[in-house]
Structure formats: C-alpha cells, structure tokens
Amino acid sequence: MATNVKVLLVDDNPMVLRMLRQALSPMASVTTATDGADALLKAVDETPDLLVSDYRMAGMDGRQLVEKLKSRPATKTVSVILLATKSDISERLSQQDTADDFVEKPFFLREATHRIKRVIDKIALEKMAKAASSDGVLRGSLSQMNVIDLVQSLEMGRKSCLLTLTNEQEKCELYFTEGQVVHAKYGSLVGDEAVFKVLRWIGGNFQVNFEGKTTEQTTKLNTQGLLMEGLRLLDESKRDSGQEEEEEEDVLLDT
C-alpha cells in the first residue's frame, strides 16, 4: 500500500530508472531525475523524504548530489540510499557519512526493492509517530503497514517501545529495546513462538506506545532472526497447504 513518503529516484540509465520506479511506485510517491543537476533542482522545488541515487553519473555524481543536499537546511535531513559497486562502497563511500544504506551493483530488482522498502517503511512510521495523538501512542491499521514491516521499521529505528497487535479477539504484545524484540506474549505463548504466530496475521490493528517497557526477556533470537525464522515457517505452512505462490522472474540490473 502506498505511503505518504516522497522518494526522489536518480539514475542516468533509463531502463534502471523505469524498472525501479515501477517497483517503488506502489510503496511511495516517486519522482525521477536523469542526472544530479536535474535531481538537485527537483529536490529544491519539493523536498523528498528519501533520495535513491546512482553513485557514478556524468557531471554531478551521487556523492556530490548528497553533499549539496546535506549543505542546505531544507534538505539536510533527507534519507539517502546510493546505488554503487562494491569497490566504490568500500574504497570511497563506506568511511563517509554519505548514505543511510547502499545497494551494491549489479543488483537483482527484488532485492534492491526490498532494501529500499525497509527505509520507506521506517520513514513512514516516523511520519505516523509525529502525527500521533496527544497521549504519545501511535495507532493504525495493519492495512497501512503489516506486522513484518512494522517490526523491521522499529528495528531499523532502534526504537524502545511496546507494540500491541489486535485482530478481533486476538491480542499480541511485543516489547522492543533498542530495536530488538526482548519479550513477546500472545495468549499462552511467550517469546519466539508468540512472534512466529503473529507474523501470520493479514488484518487487524496496531498501536505503538513509546513509553512501554519491560524487564522480562523471553525471546532467544534477535529481531532479524525472528523475522527470518518466522518467514521460513510461514513458507512451510503455505507449501503444506498448497498455497505457495509462483515467484515472478527476477531481473539483474547494472548501470
């Protein structure tokens, strides 16, 4: 489901630009630019929440574009993902505070979309939090952001909070400390099993209480481990019930 996150996508390869735009448009409002100068003008005209830019471009490259945006008060807080080769990341970019994340080229479209979506979800959650009610509790529907996206966003943001999920008469509580799920309770289930159970939900509501704390520690896996194992169990369940979906052919992109 599309969010109110604004993404500025920059690449001088028309095919890469088109395919990434198609992949990201269901998740965010996407504006495109074909070079750094064009991107800078568009960013000044309407500040994006996230810049996704190729690093190596003729004229103004991705790093120069980021430096210009970060030097302006109106655009200095823009999140950044750079598309770059492994050597560029290790030799030129990793030691600098240039980007929030990197997508290593060449990349598969599905993997790149997944990495970018995680940042989009994190920004969307932060925007929702700013618009939260006066009691400091963020409330929403799982049709806005599903359980997996919520958990990943809280992990990326290193949030400490209580995430409460409800679906008709069912209720699950997940306590986070610095982005890690430390305690989970779902009926008689606690810890990892409670997390695995709730990852199956496709409907319901959520609320995030940033004052929610616990001293209990019932989970054994870290947040990423819980998600990976939960998704594996979910895939197994779909296969056993004959509900496995055919995967679309992935595309390898390079510039």
N, C-alpha and C positions, 0 to 999 in steps of 0.2 A: 504494500500500500504506500502510495506517495506521501512524503512528509513535507513539512514547510521548510526544509533545508534547501538552500540555494548553492548549487555546485557550478563552478567555472571550470570547464574542461578544455585543456590546451594541448594541441598536437599538430605538427606540420604534415602528418601523414593522413590524408583524407579518409582512407579506409579504416585506420585505427580510430580516428575521431568519430566516424559514423557508427562503428560497432560498439564502442564504449558508450556513446550517447544512447543508443538503443537499449543497452543493458542497464544503464543507470536511470533512465527516464521514469520507470515505474516507482523508483525509490525517492526521487528528489526532483526539484526544478532545475533543469540543466541548461546552461548557456555554453556555447562553444566559441573557441577562438583558434585561428590557424597559425598564430605566431605570438611571441612575447609582447610585442608592441600593441597588437590588437587586444590581447588579454588585459594589459595594463589599463587601456582606455575603458574597457568594459567593466573592470573591477572598480575603477574610479567612479564610473557612472552608476553602478549598482553593486555595493559591496557583497561579495559572496561569503557564505559560511565556510566553504571548502574549496580549495584550489587543487585540481588534479592536473599536473602538467608534465609533459615530456621534459627531460633534462637537456638533451642535446638538440637544439634547434638553431637554425641560421639566425644571425643577428643577436637578439637578446635571448640567452638561453634560460633554462628553468631556474637556475640558481640566481641569476641576475634579476629575473622577474620577482622571485620571492624577496630578495633584498630590497627591491624598490617598494614592494607592498608592505614589508615589515617596517620600513622607514616612515610610513605615513600613519598618523594617529588613527585615521578612519579605517585602515585595513590591516593594522599590525597584529590583530588577534585572529586573522583568518587561519584556519587549519590548512595544512599542506600535505599532499601526497605527491611524491616525484616518481616518474617512470624512468628508470635508469638501469644501465648494465651493471653487472656485479663488480666490475673493475672500477667504474665511476663511483659506485656506492662506497666501496672500501677505500679507494685512493683519494677521492675528492669531497665526498659528502658526509661520511659517517662521523667525522670528527667535528662537524659544524652543527650548530643548532638551526639547520635549514628546513627540516621537514618533520612532521609528526610520524610519517611512515613512508616506506619505499615499496614500490612494486618492481621487482627485478625483471629486466628484459633479457631475452624474449619471455613472454608470459602467456599462459592459457587464459582466455577470456573469462571463464568461470571462476578461476582462482583470483584474478585481479578484481573482478566484480565483488567477490566475497570480502576481500580485504578492504575495498573502498566502502562497501556497505557497512562494515563494522564501525568505521569512523562516522558515516552518515547517521547511524543509529545512536552513537554516542552524542553527537551534536543535537539530534532530535530530542533525546532525553534531557539534555541540559536546557534546551529551549522550553520544554514542558515544565521543568523544575522551576524556571524563572517565572512561569505563569501560574505556579501552584497557588492553592488557596492560602489564606492568611494563617492557617494553623500549621503551615510548613509541610503538609502531607501532599504528595503528588498522586493524583488519581487518574486512571484512564482505563480504556478497554483493550483487551488483548487483540482486538481487530486493528488497533493503531500500531501496536508493537507486540509481537508474540513473546512467549516465555524465553526462548533461546536468545532472541535479540535483546531482551531486557537484561538477562544475566550477563551477556557479553558486554553490553554497554556499561553496566555497573562495574564490571571487572576492569574495562579499559579506563574508566574514570576513577578507578581506585576508591570507590565510594564505601563508606561505612553506614549501614542502614538496615532497616527491616523491610523486606519485600513480601507483601501479603497478596496471595493469589486466591481468588474465589471463582467458583464455577457452580452455579445453582447451590446445592447444599454442601459442596466440597470446599475445603479450605487448606491452603498450604502456606507455611511461613518459612522464609529463607532469610537468615541473618548474615550480613556481609561485614567483614572487617578489611579495610584497605583493598576492596575488590575481590576478596576471597570469601567463598561461602564457608562459614565456620559451623553453622548449626541449621538444620532443616527439620521440619515437623509436618507430617501430612497424616492426619488420623493417628493410627497406631504405628505408623512408620516414622523413623527418625534417621538422620544422617543421609548417606549416599542414596539409599533406596527411596527416600522421600523425594529427592531431587529427580531421580530417574522417572518416577511416577508422574510428576507434574510436567515434565518435558513433553509428555504426550498430549497435553491439552491444546485444543484448537479454538477454544472460546472461553469467555469469562471476563473478569475484570482484575485490575491490579491497583495497589497503592504502595507508594514508597514513603516510608517515614524515616527521615534522615536523623531523627533523634533515637531511633530504635537500636538498642544494644543488648548484648547477652554475654554471659560468662561461660556459657556451655560450648563445648567443642564435640560435635558428633560426626562430622564429615571426615573422611580419610583422604580423599582425593582433593587436589586443588581445583579451582573453578574450571580451568581448561580440561583437566582430566575428567571431571564430572560431565562436562558437555560432550566430550569425545566418547566416553563410555555410554552415556545416555543415548546418543545418536546411533551408536552401534547396536544397542539393544532395540531401539526403535526400528532400525532397518531389518533386524532379525525378525521382529514381530510382523512387519509388513510382508516379508518373504513367506513366513509361515502361514499367513492368512491369504496369500496370493494377491496382495495389494501392491506389490512392488511396481513402481513406475519406470518406464523406459527413460534412460538418460539421453538428453539431447547431445548431439555430437559437439565436442568442444573445439575451440578454434585457437591455434597458436598464433600470436601476434608479435611482430617485431617492427622496429622503425629504423 
